[in-house]
Amino acid sequence: MEVDTIQKPALAVEPPDANFDPNLTPETGEQYLQKVMYERGKCPVVVVAEKPQSRRQQKALSGLAAVPVDDVKNVAHRALIPTREWETMQNQKFSELRDIITSYRSGPQYQENLQRTHVFLNFDDRKHLHEYCANNLPYVSILLSIPQRNLEILLEYLHEWLQDADQTTSSASSQQLDEPSDPELCDTTVTPSTVNKELQRADGGYRRDWIPQWIYAILACIIKPLEPYIHSVLRDIAKTCITLRNELKMEDEAKVLPLNLLISIISNHFSQSDLSDNIA
């Protein structure tokens, strides 16, 4: 029986012997192939690549603040951690809100209302977006008129602004949601607070709860499934909220509510369950 020709070498080249010098430049095809065989014999059977340095090991900078978003640990006082019942209630209301907005998108008034929305937002100008969001409530009509990609960009900006410690705290209650009452959702705001307070404080500065409100509103309107990097952005937002909560005192209940709300929503609705305060 003949030897299987597939097993025969295409070129009959003798393997390098003890006199083979790998430092010499090959002058013939046979010498070149012998050098290849020699170098192949020196390669390890298993190669393990070095772990690359993660981009998340760097600090995210915003203004005068720098909050690390890697390996965050929850060391907040127990009084600042939400109960399972509170989280269940908030997540149920958030689910209902998303269902209402999703249903509205498929309704007959959606396109007509979009045509009545005339707001120019320059997503290449962070200062412009910062001024607009800080001075305006997140109306559904505005959010639904913004393309998904721009909502994702705005989420990234909001994460940066959230890291500024002067803009994170809130004096508003987050125990209930403003559920849309207008069937057309034209003049409805998506906010996690029961009362829409004035946007300007008495000292002329920005209202401090605007960043959590805008993040919450985008989470209610953004369309799933999301790109992987957006899950990464959401994860960083939740980690930043945990880091900021760690800095609060036991009596800062009003300040911690919007942070707890974002942590709960992101961990339960956007596949970041390991960051949840009450893991099921």
N, C-alpha and C positions, 0 to 999 in steps of 0.2 A: 504494500500500500504506500502510495507516494505521500511524502510529508506535505502537510497543508501549506500551500504557497503563501497564504496570508500571513503565516507566522515567520516567513523568511524575511530577513532584513532587506530593505530596498537597496542599500549600498553596503557591500561587504567591507567594513573598516575594522581593522584590528584595534582592540582597546589599548589605551596608553599603558606602557609597561613601566618598570622601575626607573628606566633611563629617561622617561619623558620629562621635559623641562617646560612647565607652563608659562614661564616668563618669555620664552621665545615667540616671536611673531610668526604665525603660520604662513607658510609659503605655498602650500598646496591645499587642495580641497580635503585630502585625507588628514593632513595635519590640523586643519581647522575643525573638522569633525571630532578628532581626538581631543582637542582642547575643550570642545563643547561637552564631550563625555566626561572629561576630567572635572570640569566645573560643576556639572550635574551631580557627580558623585560626592562633591563637598557640600551640597545643599542639605540642610536638615529635613527630615521627613515631615515634621510638624513645625510650622512657623506661627508665632503668636505676635500680632501687631500691638504696638504700644497704644495705650489708651490716650486718645487725643484730648487736649485741654478743652473743656467745655466752655462755650461762650457764656454760659450762665454763671461761671465762676467770677465773671467781671461784675462790677457794680453798675446798676442802671442809674444814671445821673439825671436830675431834673432840678434846675434852679440851684438853690443852696443845699438841697437835700440829696443824700445818697443812701438808698435802701437796698441791701443785698437781697436777691430773690432766689438764692440757692441754699438748700439745707436749712430751711427755716424751721424753727421749733416753736411749739405752742407752750409758752410759759406764762400766759395771762392768768390773772386771778380767777378762781372758779366762779365768782359772782358775775364775771363778764362773759362766761360761756353760755350760749343759749341752751334752753332745755329741748329735749326731743319733741315735746308737744308744740313748742313755739316754731321749731323748724318744720314740722309736719304741716302746720297751718300756713306758714309762709310759702312753702313749696306747692301746696294745693292751690293757693290763690294765684301763684305764678303760672301754674299749668293752665288754670282757667283763663287767665289773661292771654296767654299765648294761643289758646284755642280760639278765643274771640277774635284776635287779630288775624289768625290764619283763615278763619271763616270770612272775615271782612275782605281779605285779599281776593277771594273767589267770588265776592258779591258783585252785583250789577253797578253799584255806586263807586267802586274802587277807582276805575280809570277816570271817571268824571271828576272825582275829588282831586285826583292827582293833577289834573289840568288846572285846577283852581289854586294849586300851591305854587307860589312864586317866591321862592327864597333862594338867593344865590349864596352858595357856600364854596369858598375857594379851599380845596383840600390840599393844595400845595403851600398854603400859608397858615402855619400853625398859630400865629398870633391872631389872625382873623378868626379861626375856629375857636380859639380860647376865649376871645371876647364874646363871640356869639353864644357859645354854650353857657358861659358864666352869667350872661344877661338874659337868657331866654329859657323857658321851660321846655322839656322834651315833648312837644305835641306829636301825636300819632301821625297827623297829616304831613308833618315835616319828615319824620323818620321813615315813613313808607315811601316818600318821594326820593329818598337817598338810595342809590344803587348799593347792592350788598358789599362790593369791594370798598366803597367809600365808608360804609359803616365799620368795616374791619379796620380801615386806616384810623378812623376816629377812635375806635377802641384802643389802638396802640397809643395814640396821643393821650387819651384819658388815663391810661395806665401811668404814663410819664408824669402827668399832672397830679395823679393820686399820690405819688411819692413825695410830693412837696408837703411837708408836715403842716404848713399853714393853711392848707386847703382841704384837709381831710375830715375834720370833725364836723358834727352836725348837731343842731339843737332841736331838730324835728323828730317826731316819733315815727318809727318804722314798723309799728305793730300791725298795721293794716295797710291795704293797698287801695289806691284810687281806682276802682274798677270802672271801665268805660260805661257810660250811661247813654250816650248819644249813639243810636244805631249806625250812624254814618261815620262815627269816630273822628269827625273833622276837627272839633275843638277840644278833644280829650287829651289830657296829659298822662303820660305813663310815668308815675312817680310812686316810690315806696312810702309816701307820707300821707297822713290823713288830711292835712291842711296845706294848701299851697300858699306859703308865706311870701312876703315881698322879696324880690330878687336882690335888692340892695339893703345892706345893713345900715344902721343909723350913722355909722362912721364913714359911710360912702364906699366901703369895701365890698367884695363879692360875698354873696351868701355861701356859707361853708358847705352846705349839703349838695351843691350842684353837681359835683363830680360823681358821687354815688348814684344820684338820680339819673344822670345821663347814661351811666354804665348799665343800670338796671333797665332803663328804657330800651337800649340797644339789645340787651339780652332777650327782652320780650319780643322784639321785632325781627331779630336776625334769623335767617332761614338755615335750617339744618338739611343735610350734613355739612359740617364745617371743614375747612382745610386744616391739615395737621398743625400748621404754625399758628392758627387762630386758637386752637386748643392750648397751645403753648402760651399765648398771650393771656388767655383766661386763667390759666394756671398761675402765671406770674401775678395777675391781679389778686387772686385769692391769697397767694403767699404774701403779697404786700399788705393786704388787709390783716393777715395774721400777725405780721411784724409790727404794724401800727397798733394793733390791739394789745400786743405785749407791752407797749409803752404806756398804756393807760392805767389809771389808778382804779381802785375798787369802786369809788363813788362816781366814775365816769360812765354811768349807764346810758345816758342820752347820747354820748359820743360814740359808744360802741355799737349801737343798733344798726346803722347803715353798713358798718364793717361786717357784722354778723350776718346780715342779710345777703351781702354779696358772696361771702364764703359759703353760705348754705346753698344759694342758688347755683353757683358754679360747681360745687362739689356734687350736688345731686342731679343737676340737669345737663351737665356738660362733661360727664365722664371723668371727674376728678375726685372720686369717692374717698381716696386716701387722705384728702385734706379735710374731710368732714369732721365736725365736732362730735357728732353722734353717729358713729359708723354702725350700720344695721348688722 
